Amino acid sequence: MRFSINQSAFMNGVGTVQRAISTKNVLPPILSGIYIEASGDHLVLRATDLEIGIECVIAANVHSEGAVVLPARHFVEIVRKLPEIEILFEEADNGQVRIGYGKSEILLNAYDADEFPTLQDFDEQSTLTLNTHDVVSAIRNVSIAASSDYSRPIFTGVLFEVSGNRIRLVATDTHRLAYTEIELEEESQQDPLSLIIPNRSLTELTKILNPDEEQVRVVINENKILFETAQMKITSRLIEGKFVNYRQVIPEGFSTRVRMLRKPFHDSLDRASLMSRDDLSKKKLNTVKLAISESVMEISSRSSQIGALEEEIPVHLEGDPLDIGFNAKYILDVLRVMDSEEIVMELTSPLSPGIIRPAQGDDKTLFLVLPIRLG
């Protein structure tokens, strides 16, 4: 194997696939490496921790074909620190790879490429073609509500329901829930599907999808899923189990509906959250109080260690005035992923879930947040 490539182009490819490598100690050790195959006029780079796999194709000057696996921990840092010039890679003796740059070179120990797992083959039973922008937007909307507690794996995933001409994405950590839809250009001809995709896999997908590529192809198998574009593949295992009945927890009505500008609400809530952090409190609920009246919402928080904050923002109220408490972090997470300038909150009582939606245009997205009892 022998090829040359510009340092920055190579670093982009290496940085993309590196996302699939586990930060924990991995067995076998070859899973801590990056697979590099030189063929024709391009390189295939691949990495996997057996839960998620990423593959990308980049152009290169291939002088002789071959494949090798290099340990990512050292290799990525070496490539990052090389000068932005043409770099030469070639197999050396004793299972090493020579990296040449200018008049200098580095010898790096390598693994046998034949021992590296391939990305699993996928059949063509269930396939979809989606708009890349729609996929990225939908994932960013729902991923904020997925849990990071791996003792309950179902809640670390995103429900992916395909039916008719739409896909529904739902995530929840039991304290909050996010729901959104992707509308398909053509109605799906296959039977309805329901699967749970690890949130980590979807988050990585949003980071590596090229916005210039208009479409992403999705292939679904019994226990795995593939997202594919012309230059990239990302595979993921699916989470086994049954997702919660999210429809049961979404309120069908409300008695208080308040409309406001998103940014002033976000900024005020952000300041209030600073005052709600009390290191003496074991619960650390980050509680803020919203006192909603006809034309004003008063946002307040207090800490026995820091002090107290009270602010007012203008709102438009439909229905009954209400005092309610929330974890500020959960509301802020929602406001950060919403694009709309104006939002609405739909509330029923101080102890019932609150719904946040865009005020106009997008009726396919909502966020549910459980309140906190005010003392």
Solvent accessible surface area in square Angstrom, and as a share of the most:
residue,aa,sasa,rsa
1,M,24,0.11
2,R,93,0.34
3,F,0,0.00
4,S,12,0.08
5,I,6,0.03
6,N,57,0.29
7,Q,10,0.05
8,S,47,0.31
9,A,43,0.33
10,F,0,0.00
11,M,30,0.13
12,N,107,0.55
13,G,3,0.03
14,V,0,0.00
15,G,23,0.22
16,T,31,0.18
17,V,0,0.00
18,Q,64,0.29
19,R,97,0.36
20,A,0,0.00
21,I,23,0.12
22,S,30,0.19
23,T,143,0.83
24,K,163,0.69
25,N,159,0.81
26,V,32,0.18
27,L,155,0.77
28,P,72,0.45
29,P,75,0.47
30,I,11,0.06
31,L,8,0.04
32,S,33,0.22
33,G,0,0.00
34,I,0,0.00
35,Y,23,0.09
36,I,1,0.00
37,E,54,0.24
38,A,1,0.01
39,S,34,0.22
40,G,50,0.49
41,D,104,0.54
42,H,57,0.26
43,L,0,0.00
44,V,19,0.11
45,L,0,0.00
46,R,29,0.11
47,A,0,0.00
48,T,9,0.05
49,D,28,0.14
50,L,117,0.58
51,E,41,0.18
52,I,1,0.01
53,G,1,0.01
54,I,0,0.00
55,E,19,0.08
56,C,10,0.06
57,V,46,0.26
58,I,31,0.16
59,A,82,0.63
60,A,13,0.10
61,N,84,0.43
62,V,31,0.18
63,H,101,0.45
64,S,51,0.33
65,E,110,0.49
66,G,25,0.24
67,A,32,0.25
68,V,8,0.04
69,V,0,0.00
70,L,1,0.00
71,P,26,0.16
72,A,4,0.03
73,R,198,0.72
74,H,101,0.45
75,F,0,0.00
76,V,1,0.01
77,E,75,0.34
78,I,37,0.19
79,V,0,0.00
80,R,113,0.41
81,K,156,0.66
82,L,13,0.06
83,P,60,0.38
84,E,131,0.59
85,I,70,0.36
86,E,88,0.40
87,I,0,0.00
88,L,47,0.24
89,F,1,0.00
90,E,34,0.15
91,E,86,0.39
92,A,25,0.19
93,D,113,0.58
94,N,143,0.74
95,G,53,0.51
96,Q,46,0.21
97,V,1,0.00
98,R,75,0.27
99,I,0,0.00
100,G,15,0.15
101,Y,47,0.18
102,G,69,0.67
103,K,216,0.92
104,S,55,0.35
105,E,97,0.43
106,I,46,0.23
107,L,85,0.42
108,L,20,0.10
109,N,101,0.52
110,A,26,0.20
111,Y,72,0.27
112,D,79,0.41
113,A,14,0.11
114,D,131,0.68
115,E,121,0.54
116,F,11,0.04
117,P,43,0.27
118,T,103,0.60
119,L,25,0.13
120,Q,112,0.50
121,D,135,0.70
122,F,34,0.14
123,D,65,0.33
124,E,111,0.50
125,Q,149,0.66
126,S,16,0.10
127,T,50,0.29
128,L,15,0.07
129,T,78,0.46
130,L,5,0.02
131,N,61,0.31
132,T,4,0.02
133,H,135,0.60
134,D,55,0.29
135,V,5,0.03
136,V,22,0.13
137,S,42,0.27
138,A,5,0.04
139,I,3,0.01
140,R,133,0.48
141,N,19,0.10
142,V,0,0.00
143,S,24,0.16
144,I,36,0.18
145,A,2,0.01
146,A,14,0.11
147,S,14,0.09
148,S,100,0.65
149,D,65,0.34
150,Y,144,0.55
151,S,91,0.58
152,R,96,0.35
153,P,65,0.41
154,I,31,0.16
155,F,29,0.12
156,T,7,0.04
157,G,0,0.00
158,V,0,0.00
159,L,7,0.03
160,F,6,0.03
161,E,28,0.13
162,V,1,0.01
163,S,43,0.28
164,G,30,0.29
165,N,52,0.27
166,R,61,0.22
167,I,0,0.00
168,R,53,0.19
169,L,2,0.01
170,V,0,0.00
171,A,0,0.00
172,T,8,0.05
173,D,15,0.08
174,T,57,0.33
175,H,93,0.42
176,R,24,0.09
177,L,5,0.03
178,A,1,0.00
179,Y,28,0.10
180,T,5,0.03
181,E,33,0.15
182,I,8,0.04
183,E,88,0.40
184,L,17,0.09
185,E,155,0.70
186,E,142,0.64
187,E,105,0.47
188,S,20,0.13
189,Q,171,0.76
190,Q,50,0.22
191,D,114,0.59
192,P,102,0.64
193,L,43,0.22
194,S,81,0.52
195,L,16,0.08
196,I,7,0.04
197,I,0,0.00
198,P,6,0.04
199,N,28,0.14
200,R,69,0.25
201,S,4,0.02
202,L,1,0.01
203,T,44,0.25
204,E,22,0.10
205,L,0,0.00
206,T,14,0.08
207,K,109,0.46
208,I,25,0.12
209,L,13,0.06
210,N,64,0.33
211,P,121,0.76
212,D,122,0.63
213,E,36,0.16
214,E,135,0.60
215,Q,97,0.43
216,V,0,0.00
217,R,86,0.31
218,V,0,0.00
219,V,1,0.00
220,I,10,0.05
221,N,21,0.11
222,E,176,0.79
223,N,87,0.44
224,K,30,0.13
225,I,0,0.00
226,L,13,0.07
227,F,6,0.02
228,E,40,0.18
229,T,16,0.09
230,A,87,0.68
231,Q,95,0.42
232,M,14,0.06
233,K,69,0.29
234,I,2,0.01
235,T,13,0.07
236,S,4,0.02
237,R,92,0.34
238,L,17,0.09
239,I,13,0.07
240,E,153,0.68
241,G,58,0.56
242,K,185,0.78
243,F,19,0.08
244,V,61,0.35
245,N,85,0.43
246,Y,6,0.02
247,R,137,0.50
248,Q,148,0.66
249,V,74,0.43
250,I,31,0.16
251,P,39,0.25
252,E,185,0.83
253,G,45,0.43
254,F,95,0.39
255,S,44,0.28
256,T,1,0.01
257,R,52,0.19
258,V,0,0.00
259,R,80,0.29
260,M,5,0.02
261,L,97,0.48
262,R,55,0.20
263,K,126,0.53
264,P,56,0.35
265,F,0,0.00
266,H,33,0.15
267,D,40,0.21
268,S,1,0.01
269,L,1,0.00
270,D,51,0.26
271,R,112,0.41
272,A,0,0.00
273,S,1,0.01
274,L,96,0.48
275,M,52,0.23
276,S,12,0.08
277,R,130,0.48
278,D,25,0.13
279,D,108,0.56
280,L,133,0.66
281,S,43,0.28
282,K,203,0.86
283,K,155,0.66
284,K,131,0.55
285,L,77,0.38
286,N,28,0.14
287,T,40,0.24
288,V,1,0.00
289,K,75,0.32
290,L,1,0.00
291,A,23,0.18
292,I,3,0.02
293,S,52,0.33
294,E,138,0.62
295,S,67,0.43
296,V,47,0.27
297,M,0,0.00
298,E,56,0.25
299,I,0,0.00
300,S,13,0.08
301,S,7,0.05
302,R,164,0.60
303,S,10,0.07
304,S,96,0.62
305,Q,93,0.41
306,I,95,0.48
307,G,30,0.29
308,A,54,0.42
309,L,29,0.15
310,E,112,0.50
311,E,41,0.18
312,E,115,0.51
313,I,13,0.07
314,P,107,0.67
315,V,15,0.09
316,H,88,0.39
317,L,23,0.11
318,E,74,0.33
319,G,55,0.53
320,D,82,0.42
321,P,91,0.57
322,L,24,0.12
323,D,68,0.35
324,I,0,0.00
325,G,0,0.00
326,F,0,0.00
327,N,19,0.10
328,A,0,0.00
329,K,98,0.41
330,Y,37,0.14
331,I,0,0.00
332,L,6,0.03
333,D,21,0.11
334,V,3,0.02
335,L,0,0.00
336,R,135,0.49
337,V,37,0.21
338,M,12,0.06
339,D,134,0.69
340,S,28,0.18
341,E,143,0.64
342,E,48,0.22
343,I,0,0.00
344,V,1,0.00
345,M,1,0.00
346,E,19,0.09
347,L,1,0.00
348,T,63,0.37
349,S,35,0.22
350,P,63,0.39
351,L,100,0.50
352,S,29,0.19
353,P,32,0.20
354,G,1,0.01
355,I,3,0.02
356,I,1,0.00
357,R,66,0.24
358,P,17,0.11
359,A,22,0.17
360,Q,144,0.64
361,G,86,0.83
362,D,56,0.29
363,D,120,0.62
364,K,67,0.28
365,T,7,0.04
366,L,15,0.08
367,F,2,0.01
368,L,7,0.04
369,V,1,0.01
370,L,70,0.35
371,P,23,0.14
372,I,29,0.15
373,R,176,0.64
374,L,61,0.30
375,G,129,1.24
